[in-house]
Amino acid sequence: MHGVAYTVFQGTKPESMDVEVLGILRNVNGPKGDIILVRLGGAKVEYTGVVAGMSGSPVYFNGKLAGAVAFRIGEFSKEPIAGVTPISEMLEISALDSTPSNVPVQAKSIPSIPAKTSSPGAASLPAQNFTNYLRPIEAPLVFSGFSEDAIQQFAPQFASEGIVPVMGVGSTSDIKQPEPLEPGSAVSAVLVRGDMDISATCTVTYIDAGHLLACGHPLLQFGMVDLPMTKAQVLVTLPSPLNAFKIVNSTETVGSFVQDRHTGILGEFGKKAEMIPVTLTIHGGTTDKVFHYEVLNNARLSPVAMSATVYNALHGVNEYGDETTYSVKGDIRVAGFPDVKLQDMFSAAEATPPAAMQAASAIGERFARIYDNPYSVPAVQGLQLDFEVTKDRRWARLESARTDVSEARPGDEVTVEVLLRPYRGEAVIQHIPIRIPTSASKGPLHVLVSDGDVLDRLRRGGSGGAPKLDLASTIAVLNKEHVNNRVYVSVLDEDPEAMVADKVMPTLPLSVMNVMDGMRGTQQMVVRGESSVSETATHPLDFVVSGAQLLTITIK
């Protein structure tokens, strides 16, 4: 059979391509997932080949819509051979959209194999392992406003969450595009927009008054999604035997993509996507720099996107440097719950990542923990961040600690002397008074002198197999975490303690502990062999503290 397909090579108007059917491939796109194998023809497609961004191009036989160009074969094909997803399978997505469901589908049925067009840094397999494999045509991801280093740093993380970062070129703006969408038009799904942009582009397959179908394969296969849907203008189609793609500008927002399924994505016109607004301010340079942008609201991708954008903002300004130290304050707003407070200090220390990467990872980790609860979907309403930049490396190693006495009685005050060794600086001595609990038993008493991170890890220790916390408890725990520019002194009692959700129950009698230990599998509980009966800290210091020591005092 012979037919015609449509896609945009330049501008906004779809152009025709000849289609010749070569045969049917059975069960190659999952069980009962048949693909129509075709050869594309025409001066332009024979010159460019099958390019990234072409997926979703509608194919017609005798004036009837048969499906969408969605697959390619090989790396250096001399002919534009493509696979077509049947339209009947794509129309199932519309039926799914009318079926109520509160559980997003997050399974990926196609392997996340980074293509040879992946950006540097993404894990890759030898080309000979899969060059003959029929695989989805990539939707080029446009990272606009991102430094090359930021893209390289986070490409593997995007790939691990289902996005193969096939790098495209283009930009994103909300300018009006008067030309209406039609089958064959370019359309973009937006992950980040504002002063930084990330968007993926493919082609419209089918359109009606309220919806459109595009791509012919999944972007992420997350099931239910909420991504802004925009028109797109193709500046030019770049031919290349290795990395052919459309250079695209995303333009006017026309709705939201609401379904991301195995055979395509479904967009709804007029629907506004619920994004997470971010305001990030950098102080300490010649002028304050303020960034405003929005990030998609998705449990798997939002933490990665937050980390990538924060790192990019810090890395992409003149104040950035290897010796830079960042102090951050901010909050994450979650509807119906207290704000998650952010306060910390980051500086490159021995064998640690750069300070900007530490800060970005810390923000992303907090978002991951907010989303990672099995009880409720967090309605994240915004993120506010203020970074104070200091143009030198400010960290100190906790070199030694000692007490002024080796023996004490219950109720006595003891002074802990801590020696801190700053980076390329003179030693700093801190004296921290602590009081021995009146309930302390005779014998050895342990005193932990440490940074804040050690205490937080001790609190979370052993929680790997425990049930996950609900959202309220997770936020309470996050707000109790320690900052890393103080020295903490904790007096440890030999009696065990239990942490149930975000509540600490210290110095439990053995009889109570035996009862609670049997409940450990059904409760949000962490059990520790020692109790922290008191905790004292220095005032905020001008550097990041790293290290820990355990002291022993004999109680008479």
N, C-alpha and C positions, 0 to 999 in steps of 0.2 A: 504494500500500500504506500501511497505518497500523500503527504499532507503539508501543513505549514505551521511554523512556530513563531512566536513574537518575543522580542526582548529589546531593551534600549542599549544601543551601542554608544550614543552620544546625545546629550540633551535630555528631553523628557518624552519624546515620541517613540513608541515601540516600532521596530522595523522587523520585516518578515525574514524567516529563514526557511529553506526547503527542508523537508523531513522525508526520509526514506526508511521504511521499516525493514530491519534485518531479521527480526524474529522475537520470540518471547522467551525470557529467562524465568524458569519456574523456581519459586521458593528461595530466591536469592536475597530478598529483603525481609528476612524473618519467615516464620512458618506461614505458608499460603500467601507470601508476599511476592507476587509476580511483577516483573519489570519488562517493559517494552524496550527492546534494544533498537536504536535508530542511528542513522548517519545524517548529520546536519549538512546542509549545502547552502551556497550563496557566497558572494565575493568576500563579505566581511567575516563571516564565521569560519570560512576556510583559511583566512589569514590569521585570525586571532586564536582559533581553536575554542574548546569549551573553557570558559573563563570563570573565575570566582565571582559570584554575584549574579550568575545566569540562572541559578537554581530557582525553579518556580515558573520558568518561561512556559506559557500555555501552548499545547500542541493540539491542532485541529485536523480531523479527517472528515472530508465531505461536509465541512462547515460545523461539525459537532466536536465539542471539547472532549478530548480523549485523556488528557493528563498533563503532567508538568515535567519538564526537563529537570532532573534532580541528581543524576549520578554521572560520574566520569570513570574511565578506565585508564590506568597507567600514568606515567609521569611525562613522557616525551612522545605522546601519540602523534603520528603524522596525519591522521584523519580525525575530524571532530565526531567521534563516536560517543554517544550518550545513552543513559538509561532514563526512561520516563515512568514516573509514578502514576498509576491509573487514577483517574479523577474519582471513581467510585470509592476508593479507599480514603481519599482526601475529604470527601463529603461526609464520611463518618464523623469527622471532627465536629461538624455543625450539630450532629445529633448528640454527641457527647456534651457539647456546650449547653444544651437544653436539659441535661440530666443533672439534678442537684447533687453536689458532692462537696464535702468539707475537707477531704483528705487529698492534698496535691499528690500527683503521681511523680515520684522522683527517681524511678529506676531508669537506667540508660541501657537500651537493648543493642546499641551499636557500640563497638569499642572506641574508646577515646584515644585513637592512634594519632599522634601529632603528624601532620603532613609535612612534606619537604618544604612547603611554603610557610611553615611555622616560623615565628620570630626566633632569633637567637636565644638560647637559654632553655627552650622547651626540650624536654626529653624526646628523643627520636629513635626510630628503629631503622635498620638498614633498608634502603629502598627496595632491594631485591626481594625482601620478605613479603611485600604487598603491592608491587607495581601492577600486577595483573588483577588486583582485587577491585571489584566494582564498589566505589565508595561515594558518599555524598559530595557534591560540589560545594566547596567551602563558601561560606558567607563572609566576605572580607570584613574584619573588624577594624574600624577606623579609630585610632587613639589620637584624638586631636588635643593639643596642649600638653602632651606628655613628652618628657625627655626620653632619649633612647635608653638610658640606664634604667629608668623606672620601668619601661616596657620589658627589658631583659630580666629584671629582678622578679617580676610578677607573672611573666608568661607561663612558667611551670605551674603556678598556683591556679591560674585561670584554666589551664589544660587539665589539671587534676579534678576540677569541678565540672568538666564537660565542655568547656569552650576551647577549641583549638585556635590559638591566636594567629590566624592567618592575616598578616599585616596588609592593610590597604592604605590608600592615601586619600585624604579628603578633609572635610570639615563639617561642622554642625551649626546650624543657625535656625531661628524660627521665622525666617522671612517668608512672605507669602509666595506661593507657587500657583498661579491661576489655572494651569493645565490640570484637568481632572484626572484622577486615577482610572486606569482601564487595564484589562488583561494585557500583560507584557510590560507594565510600568514598573519602575524601580520603587521599592518601599524599604524603610529602615526601621529596625527595632532598637530603641535607645536604652542603654544600661546606665550611662552617666551623662548629664547635660549641664551646661553652665560654663564656668571658666575652664572646665575640663570636660571632654566629651569622649564617650565610648559608644559606638553604634555598629550594628551588623546589618548588611544590606542584602536583599535577595529580590525576587521578581514576583509580581502579582499573577496568580493563576486564574482565579475566579472572583467575581465581584457581584454583589447585589446591593439593594438599597441600604441594608444595615450591616453587612459583613463582607470580609474578603478572605480568601485563602491564598497562601503564598508558600514558597520554598520547595514544597514537595518532599521535604525531609525535616527532621527536628533541628532547631537551633541548640536547645539544651535538653529537650525531652523532660521538662520539669512538670508536665501536665498543666495544671492551672497556673497561669502567670499574670502579671500586671505590668506590662512594659509600654511606654509611649510608642505610638505608631506614627511615623512621619512620611510625607512624600520625599522623594529624592531626585536629584539631578545628576546624571552621569556626565562628567566633564570629558572623559575619554576612556576608551577601553584599551588597556595596555597589553599588547601581544608579547608573549614570552613563552618559550618552550618549558621553562621551569616554573614560572610564577606569573601567570596571566590573570589580571583582575581588572575590575572596573574602578576608576577613580571617581568617588562619589561625594557630593555635598548633600547632607540631609537637610531638609527645609521645613515646611509647615507641618505642625502636628495636626493629625486628623482623627485620632482616636487612640485606642489601646489594643495591644495584642493580649488576648485572654486565654488562649490555649496554645500549648507547645507540645505537639504529639509526634508519633512515629512517622507519619506521612505528611506533615506540614504544620503550619502555624495559622491560627485563626485570629483575625482582627475585628474589632467592633468599632464602628464609626461613632464619634461623639462622646465616647467614654473617656473620662479623665483618669490617668494612671496615678496611683498613690505612691509618690516618691518620697524619699527621706531628704529634707533640705539640710544642707551643711553650710555653716559659716566658719571659716578658718582664718584667723588673724595672726600674723607674724610680727612681733615687736622686736626692737633692738637694732634695726638697721637705720639707714638715713631717713627712711619714712616707713610707716606701718604699711604692710601689704595685706589686703583683705581678699579672700577668695570666696565666692558664692557658687555653689553647684548642688545638684540633686543626684542621689544614688538610688538605684532600684531597690525595692523592698522584697528581698528573697533570702530565705534561710541559708542557702548554700553560697550564693554569690555576693550578698551584701558585705559580709566580713572581708572577703578578698578585695572587693571594689573599694571599701573604706581604707584598707591598708594601702592599696595602690595609689589612691588619690592623695592621702596624707603624705606618703613618701614623696610623691611627685611635687606636691606643693612646697615641701621643705627643700627638696633637692634642686628645684628649678628656680631658685632665687640667688642673688649675689651673696647673701649672707651664709650660704652653705659652705662647709669646709670639713676636712677630716678632723680638725680640732674643735669643732663646734659642740656646744652643750645646749640642750633644750630643757626649759622648764615649762610644763603644760598645765593649764587649768581649763576645765570645761565641764559639760554635762551632756548626757544622753537623755532625751525626753521620751518617756514611754507612757502612753495614755493609761490613766487609772492607777499609776504607781508613782512612788517618789522618783525624782531624777537620779540617774546614776552619775555620781560625782567622779570626775577625773582630775587627779592631781599627782604629778610625778615629775621626776627629773631624769634626763637621759644623757649619758656621755659614754663615748667609746672607752672601754677598759681593756684589760688583758684578755685576749682571745674572745672578744665579743664583737658583734656586728657594729657597723657605724651607728651613731646616735639617731640619725633620721630613720633608719630601718628599725631600731628598737622602739622608737615612738610609734611608728606606723603599725608594727606588729602588736603592740600593746593595745592600740585602739581596735584593731581587727579582732583580737582575742576577746575583748569585752563584748563586742557585738556577737561573736560566735557563742559565747556563754549565755547571752540574753536569748538568742534564738534556740539554743539547744535545751529545750525543756519539752516534755511530752504532754503537757497539760493545757497550754493555751498558746495562741498565736500572738506574739507581741505586736502592738500597734506603735511602732517607733515613729515619733512625730518630728524629731530633729536632733541635730548634733551641733554643739557650739564648742569651738576650740580656740584657745589663746596660747600661743607659743611665745616665750621670751627667749631670745637667742643671745648666747654669750660666746664670744669668739675665741675661746680657749677650752682645753679639755679639763673638766673638773670632775675628777673621781678620786677616791681614796680607798686604800686597802686597809681593812681592820687587821693590824699587824699583831697586836697583843692586848691582853686584858688581864687584870688581876684585882683582887680585893685587898683592902687595907688590913684585914684580919683573916686568919684561917679557921678560927672558931668563934661561935656566937651563940646567943641564947634567943629563944622566941621573943619577938618584939624589939630586938636590937636594930639599930640603924647601921648599915654597912655601906661603905663607899666603894664603887667599882671604878677603877682607873683604866681608861681605854686609850691606846696609842693608835692613831690613824696616820697613815703615810700617803699624803696626796701625791698625785702625778707631778713629778718634777718640782716638788715643793718641800718645805720644812715640815717635820713631824708636828702633829697636832694632838694635844692631850685633852681628853674630856673626863670630868669627874661626875659620876652619876650616883646619887644616893638611893639606896633601896632599903626597905624595912623587912626584916624577917617575920613571916606570919606567926601570929601567936599560937596558931594551931600546928606549927611545925613539930614533927616528932624528932626524938633524939636520933643521931646518926648523920650520914651524909645528905646534904641538900645541894641539888644541882641548880646552877645559875647559867642561863644561856645568854650570851652577848652576841648580837647578830644584826644583820641588815633586815629590812622589811620583807624582802623576797623570801628569805629563809623561813620566817614566821608564817608567811602565807602558804608556802609549800608544806610546812608541817601541818597546818590546819587542814589542807586538802589531802594530806597523805592518807593512803588506804582507801580513797573514795572511788577508785577505778571500777570496782565491782558493785558499788552501792547504787541504789536507784537515784535517778537524776532529780534535782530539786525543781520545785515549781517556780514560776516566774517571780513571785513575791519574795521567796527565800533567796533566789539567785541574786536579785537586786540588793537585798539586805546584805548578803555576803560580799558582793562587790563593793558596797559602800563601807564595809568594815576593813577592807584591805589596807595594808600599811604602805606609806610612802617610802621611797628609797634614798632619801637624803637625811635620815636620822639613824642614830644607833639605838637599838632597843635592848633592854635588859629584862629578861623574864625569869621569875623564880618558879622552879618546877617542883611540884610535890610528887612523891612516889605513888600516890593513889591514882587510879585511872580516871580518865574523863571521857565523856561522850559528847559529840556534837550532833544534835538532831536538827536537820535542816539548817537554819542559821542560828540556833540557840545552843550555847555551850553549857554543859552540866559538869562542873569540875569536882574533883575529890569525891567520887562516888564510893560508898561502902561496897565491899566485895559482894555482899548478898544482892544488892541492887544491880551491880554490874553483871552478875551471873544471869539475872532475869533479862536484862537489856541485851546481853550478848546473843541470846536466843532469838531476839527480834531483829537482828541486824539485817537479815535478808528481806524484811518487809517494810523497814523504816528507812528514811533518808538519814542514815546514821554513819558517823565516822567515830571509831573508838581508838583512843591513844593510851599508851601505857603510863604516861605521866600527865599531871594536870598543871596548867599554867595558872598559878594562884595570884600572881601580881605581875604587872607589866609597867615599866618605866621607860621613858625615851628622852633623848636630848632635845633641845630646841632644833628647828630646821637648820641644817648646815648648808654651806655654800658649795657642796660637792656631793656626788653620788657615792654612797658607802657600799662596800662589797666585802663580805667575809663573815665568819662566825667562829666563836670559841665557847667551849663549855667549861665552866668553873665549878669547883666543889668546895662547900663550906661545911664544917662539922658542927652540928647542933648539939649543945650540951644538955 
